[in-house]
Amino acid sequence: MFLILGCGFAFFVLSFNFYIMFLTIVVFIIVLSIIVLVHELGHFSTARKFGARVYEFGLGLPPRVFGVRKINGKFKMVWGRKEPEDGPTVYSLNLIPVGGFVKIKGENGEEGNDLDSFSSKPIWQRSIMISAGVIMNVVLCAILLMFGFGIGMPAVVDESDSRAIISDKSIQIISVLPETNAKLAGIEVGDIIKGIDDKKFDSIVDINDYLDVNKGSQLRVSIDRKGEEMEKVIEVGKYTFNGEEFDGFGVSLIETAIVRYPWYLAIWKGMVATYVWLVTIVVAFATIIKNLVIGAPTGVEVAGPVGIAVLTGQAAKLGFVYILQFIALLSLNLAIINILPLPALDGGRLLFLAIEKVRGKPVKQEWENVIHNVGFLLLMGLVVLVTFGDIMKYGGGAWESIKGLFGL
């Protein structure tokens, strides 16, 4: 009897975990698919605008499951892998449920004499068609941030803006200096200070004043780390920063809150935040590339599919507005990566158009295809290496993190 009950319970646990894992994968796929489909929508809409024929707009990656096309005002089903290139665009659902694609006539240089071919269009039109995906990802980021500021989104508190509606104010740690008492106590970036010695604090000034009158004392610091409350004992000691000696924990603090604006201000704030993020990410990428060139440490870690799934789970565990903010940031990151002048990326294709403009004639299509294919293989190799690094880094903790998608 107990053996039967035990087996039944084990089966239930395994089934439940499989169910949660399935839901997690579905949410992760939806997040990436939204970003990729918006990107492909940019290519699709501009191709149609400039008269380039679009064979197919696909949800997911081939092979095709089924598709529809509009003929004489009526929708007609298209089944299986057969590729009908005559007639209107096929809108398809494909077997591999990640992202999407747009197949445009002449995008690989063929059929250059046909007026409805991508390769027959002027360079400026081809440039717009190629860069439209990146632009759409930036637009998606702005729209999500506009919506986020309209409903309330986590942000640094700006007391000078009286039009902001502020709630859930908190004091958050944004940096921990090495070899300080805070570091030794296990304090991490992102921790929220809930109180010290059972006392609540409304501002950073109040915390600093309390530390000043308790120099050399050990204080009980209550923190919130990704929804989990814990207590750390930290001594108010001396530490050195930029050659000067200070008393404290050795952390930097900011005041954050859920900030909401009226709809007309939310639009403006969303655009401003997108611009600030864009500049910050570009500067960060430039710094990484510079450090790679001179052989200096990059100081950053790259997240692959597993890492992004973990981050998605962590953001979702904090709430809807946090995952909204994360999707916006991920969309902007992918836009910037995609515009880099590397083979197989949109930026690489723009580079070949720039070369064509300077030379007065295009690079041989065979050579361009080879370069893009090699670049794609190298890119996939990098993805494999980064994914392996994610698995080594997160290990069993990856599952615990992505379960946060459902608050488990």
N, C-alpha and C positions, 0 to 999 in steps of 0.2 A: 504493500500500500504506500509506504513512505517513498519507496523507489519510484513508483508511478507518479506520486505527487511531485517528487524532486525533478523527475524528467519533464513533467508537464510545466513546472515553474521555469526550468532552464529553457525549455522551448519558447515559453512566453517572453522571457527576457531577451532571448536571441531575436525573436520575431519583432519585439518592440524596438530593439536597437536597430534592426534592419530597416524598420519603418521610418525611424527618425533619420537614419543615414540617407534613406531614399529622399525624404523631404528636404534634407539639407542640400543634397546634390541638385534637386530640382530648383531650389531657391538660388543656389550658386549659378546654375545654368541660366536662369532668368536674368540675373544681374548682368552677366557677361553678354547675353544675347541682346538685351536692351541697348547696351553700349555699341555693340558691333552692328546691329541693325540700323541704328541711327546713323552710324558712319556710312553704311552702304546706301542708305536712303539719300545721302548727299550726292554720291556718285550717280545714282539712278535718276534723281530729279534733274540734275544738270545735263546728263546725257540726253534725256528726253527734251529738255529746253533747247539744246543746240542741234537737235535733229539726228543724233546718233541712235541707231537702232539697238534696243535692249532685248536680247533673246530671253533672258530669265532673271527674275528677282526671287531669290531663294531664302527661306527660313531654315536654318540648319545647313549642314554640309552634305554633299552627295554621298551615296546614291539617292536619287529622288524616290519618294514614296508615292506622291501624287501631286498634281498641279491643276490650276484652272487658268483659262484664258477667255477673253471676251471676244466673241465673233458675232457680228451683226446684232449687237445689243444683248446677246445671250451668253451665259457662261458655259464653257465646255470643259469637261474633265480631261486631264492628260495623265495617263497612268505609267508607272514604271520608269525605266531608264531611257526610253526612246527620246531623242532630242529633236523636237519639231522646231526648225529654225525658220519656217515660213509662217507668216501670219503674225498676230499680236503677241505681246509679251506673255510668257508663262510665269504665273505666281505659284511657287512650289513649296511643299513641305518635304524636307529631306531627312534621311535616316539618322545622321549624326547631329544630335540636338545642341550644337554650340554655334552661336553667331549666325552668320548668313553670308550671302554673296550676290554680286550682280555680274551677269555675263553680257558684255557689250560687244557688238560687232566691230571687228578690226582692232580690238584693244591690244593685240599682240603683233600689230603691224600688217596683218593680212587684209586683203580686199581694199587696198588704199585708193583705188580708182572709183569706188562706189561712194556716192554722195552721202549715204547714211552710215558710213563707216567712221569709227573713232579716228583712225589714222589719216583720214582725208580732211579733218578739221584743222583750222588754223592753230598755231601753237598756243595762242592766248586762250582759246576755247578748251583745248586739251589740258592746259594748266589748271583752269578752273574746275574741269571735271575731275581731275586727279586730286586737287586740294579740297574739294567740296566735302569729302568725308571728314577730314580733320576739322574743318570749319564747323560742321554739324556737331562734332563731339564737344567743341568749345561752347556752342550754342546750348547743347544739352546741359552742360555744367551750369551755365548762367541761368537757364530756366529752373533747374532743380534748386539752385541757391535762392532765386527769387521766391519760389514756392516755400522754401524752408524759412526764409525770413518773414514770410507772410503768416506762417503757422507757429513760428517760434523755433529757433535753432541755437545750438550751443555756440557761444562766441565770447571773445574777451570783452569785458564790460567797459564801455566808454561813457563815463559819467557826464561828459560834455554834451552828449546828444540827448536832450530832454524828450525827444519824440519817441525814443525807444521804450518799449514796454518790457520790463525786466522781471524775471521770476527765477526761482531755484538758484539763487546766487551761491557760489562756492569759491573756495580758495584752493588752487591747484598747483602742484609742483611741476615746473617745466624744465628744470635741470638740477642735477645732483653732482656736486664737485667730487672728484676722486679723493680718496684718503681723508674723508671727513667723517664725523660721527654719524651723519645721516646715511652715508654710503655703507658704513660698517653695520648699521642697524637694519639694512635691507630696504631702505626707502628707494622707490623707483619713480622715474618720470611718469607723470600722469596720475599719480596718487592724489587724492583729494583729502585735505585736512578737515576732519569733522569736529575736532576739538583737542585741547591740550589740558591735561589734568582735570578732565570733566568740565572744562569751561568752553563755552562757545565764543567764536570770534567773528565779527562782521567785516573786518578789513585786514589787509596786510599790515597796516600801521599798528593796529592793536596787537597782532601777533609779535611784531618786532619789539614793541614796548614791553610785552610780557617776557620775552627772551632776555631783554636788557636787565630786568630786575631779578632774573633767575640765572645769572652767569655761574657756571660751574655746577649747576644742579642737574639731576637726571629727571626728565619730564616724561610723562605718559602721553604719547601722541596717538590719537585715534584717527585712522585713515580709512578711506573707501578706495578699494582697488578693483575696478571693473565690476562693481556691484557687490563685492565681498568686503565686509568690515573687519578690521584687525587693529591690534594695538602694538605700538613699538615704543620701547624705552630708549630715549636719546639724551645724551648729555649736551648741555649748552657749552660748547668748548670753543677753542680758538682754531681758526683756519686761515690760510693765506690765499688771496685772490689778486692777480695782477700786481704782485709784489707788496700788497698791503695786508695787514693782519686785521681780522674781524672776529667778533664773538657771535656764535649762533650755531645753527645745524649744518650749514654749508649747502643750502638749497636756494633756488630762485623760485619766486611765487608770482602767480598772476590771479586776478579775480575774473572768474568766468560765470556765465549765467545763460539761461535760455532767453534769448533776445528776440523780440517780435516787433515788427513795424507795420504801420498802415500799408495797404496794398500798393499805393502809389510810391511810397518810400521803399518798400520791399523790392520793387523792380530795380530802382537805382542802386540799392545796397547789393543786390545780387550781381549786377554788372561790375560794380566796384570790387567786390570780393573775387569775382572771376579774374579780373585784371591783376589784382594783387597776387593771387595764387599762381597765375600764369607767369608773371615776372619772377616769383620766388622759385618755381620749378625750373624755369629756364636757367636762372643763375646757378641753381644746384647742379643741373646737368652740365653746365659749362665748367663748374668747379671740378666735377668728377672727371670729365674728359681731360682737363688741364692736369689734374693729379696723376691720371693714367699716363699721360705723355711724359711728365717729369719723373715718374716713378715714385710719387708720394702716396701714402695711404689714402684711400678714397673716403674713409670714415663713414661709409653707408653700407647697408645690406640690401640686396636685390631680392624681391619676393617673386616666386613663380606661381603656378596654378595652386599648389598646396598652400603656399603662404597667403595668397589672396583669399582662398577659402577660409583660412584661419582668421584673417583680418575681417572678412565679411561676418563671420560668426561673432567675433568680439564686438563689432559695431552694432550688429543686430541685437545683441544681448543688452546693450545700453538703451535701445529704443528706436522707433521709426525714424526720428529726425537724424539720428546718428548714422544710420545706414543710408539715408538720403544724402547726407553730407559726404559719406564715403564713396557712393556711386558717382557723385559730382567730381570728387577728387580723382577717382580712378579714370573717369572719362577724359578729364583734362590731361592726366598723365599719358594715357594712350594716344591722345592727339599729338602731344609733343614728341613722343617716341616715334610715331608714324611719320612725322614730317622731317625726321633726321635724314640726311642724304646718304642712305645706306641701301644697297641692293635689296630688292623684294619689298621695300617699303614705299609708301607714296612719295616720300622725299627723294628716294633714289630715282623714281620715274621722272620727277620734276628736274632732277639733275641732268638726266639724259635729254630732256627738252631744252634745258639751258645750253647744253653742248650743241644741240641741233641749231639753236638760234645763232650761236657764235660761229659755227662752221658753215652755216647756210645749207646744210644737208644733214639728214639723220644718221646716227650710228647704224651700222649694218644690223638688221633685226636679229640675225642669228647670234651675233655677239652679245647684243643686249639681253636676249633670252637666256643665253648661257650664264651671263653675269647674275641676272635675277635668280635663276635656278640655283646656282652655287650659293648665292646670298641666302636664299630660302633654306637650303640644307644647313648652312652654318647657323642660321637663326633657330632652326629646330634643334640643332645640337646644343645651343646655348640654353634653350628651354629645358631640355633633358637634364643638363648639368645643374641648372638652378632648381629644378624640381627635386633632384637628388639631394641638393643642399637643404631644401625645405624639409625633406623627410628626415635628414640627419639632425636638423636643428629642432624641429617640433616633436618628432618621434611620436610617442603615445599621447603627448599633450595636444597634438593637432586635433584629435577627436574630441577631447574635452573642450577645446576652444570653439570648434564649429558647432558643438551642441548648444552653444549660446544662442544660435538662431531661434531656438524654441524655449529659451529660458530654463534649460534642464541643468 
